[in-house]
Amino acid sequence: MLASHTALTWMLERPQLLAAALHDACGPFARHDVGAMMASGDIRAGSVARATLYWEWLIVGALVDVVARPRERAAIERRLLEMALRILGVDESRISRAIDRLPKGGLRGAVPKAAAPAAREAR
């Protein structure tokens, strides 16, 4: 969604503001998801501190890459997912399966299955 936003160039000129906005807007969801991964035994407890330390900067870096190389968007998304899962300490085989499930053309316009009904209603 952010990679397609009309204000992305403006946001990337102010990376501290973008990182802070990502932290505030997405942080609670990320912490919830990481907590659920810990509760299910997918990751170790120490992963939370590592994951939340730099995650917004990983996203800012990926957005910079997407702006510079828009045709490589799908590959950039795959690398971002791989980095995030490695930081969390997810098993290699699970990382490979997660990456293999990504749409080949990237996430542009992709709606997660769990969110599909609500997303359709919002349109």
C-alpha atoms as one frame of an Amber mdcrd trajectory, in Angstrom:
protein
   0.000   0.000   0.000   2.737   2.468   0.922   4.763   1.679  -2.193   1.817
   2.916  -4.285   1.002   5.968  -2.148   1.149   9.299  -3.981   3.016  10.926
  -1.081   5.727   8.253  -0.905   8.459  10.461  -2.366   7.637  13.197   0.170
   7.629  10.611   2.987  11.002   9.201   1.944  12.513  12.690   2.060  11.580
  12.641   5.756  12.539   9.104   6.814  12.396   9.846  10.543   8.758  10.939
  10.198   7.939   7.887   8.081   9.638   5.530  10.550   7.788   7.149  13.466
   4.464   6.906  11.616   5.105   3.239  10.800   5.995   2.573  14.430   2.808
   4.256  15.681   0.424   2.915  13.021   1.745  -0.609  12.536   3.595  -1.261
  15.778   0.600  -2.512  17.782  -0.322  -4.958  15.011   3.262  -6.145  14.636
   3.618  -6.650  18.391   0.323  -8.572  18.456   1.402 -10.816  15.578   4.847
 -11.431  17.089   3.172 -12.194  20.430   0.911 -14.730  18.722   3.961 -16.316
  17.074   5.608 -16.601  20.507   2.469 -18.051  22.089   2.249 -20.723  19.388
   5.924 -21.596  19.811   6.938 -20.401  16.339   9.573 -18.017  17.743  11.507
 -17.539  20.987  10.630 -14.883  23.551  13.834 -12.891  22.917  12.774 -12.376
  19.317  10.365  -9.586  20.217  13.092  -7.197  21.343  15.117  -7.864  18.182
  12.116  -7.636  15.867  10.772  -4.364  17.217  14.158  -2.655  17.352  14.576
  -1.977  13.618  11.475  -3.223  11.801  10.263   0.216  10.672  13.696   0.983
   9.207  13.640  -2.282   7.253  10.353  -1.137   5.722  11.708   2.359   4.972
  14.713   0.757   3.268  12.468  -1.511   1.215  10.366   1.487   0.148  13.505
   3.342  -0.951  14.422   0.284  -3.025  10.928   0.071  -4.561  11.059   3.737
  -5.605  14.520   3.267  -7.113  13.679  -0.036  -8.814   9.891  -0.386  -9.190
  10.196  -3.339 -11.568  11.910  -5.301  -8.781   9.068  -4.764  -6.330   8.196
  -8.451  -5.932  11.839  -9.384  -5.241  12.165  -6.523  -2.741   9.022  -7.690
  -0.923  10.381 -11.235  -0.793  13.713 -10.032   0.651  11.907  -7.908   3.256
   9.808 -10.880   4.374  12.870 -13.109   4.487  14.844 -10.587   6.586  11.978
 -10.071   9.029  11.460 -13.804   9.513  15.205 -14.418   9.943  15.393 -11.680
  12.593  12.536 -13.419  14.403  14.435 -16.708  14.272  11.880 -18.573  12.169
  13.024 -21.966  10.872  14.531 -21.953   7.345  11.957 -24.354   5.925   9.091
 -22.187   7.189  10.718 -19.080   5.698  10.980 -20.819   2.333   7.325 -21.904
   2.466   6.181 -18.383   3.399   8.154 -16.826   0.557   6.858 -19.433  -1.899
   3.268 -18.466  -0.981   3.774 -14.817  -1.963   2.091 -13.807  -5.230   4.686
 -13.978  -8.027   3.941 -10.398  -9.118   4.305  -8.980  -5.623   1.764  -7.874
  -3.059   0.304  -5.024  -5.090  -3.451  -5.316  -4.733  -3.178  -8.589  -2.820
  -5.660  -8.905   0.014  -4.921 -11.458   2.727  -7.572 -14.187   2.756  -8.567
 -13.432   6.344  -9.120  -9.764   5.474 -10.861 -10.333   2.135 -14.523 -10.040
   3.307 -13.896  -6.843   5.269 -11.827  -5.389   2.444 -14.588  -6.087  -0.072
 -17.170  -4.465   2.226 -14.954  -1.370   2.590 -14.826  -0.873  -1.174
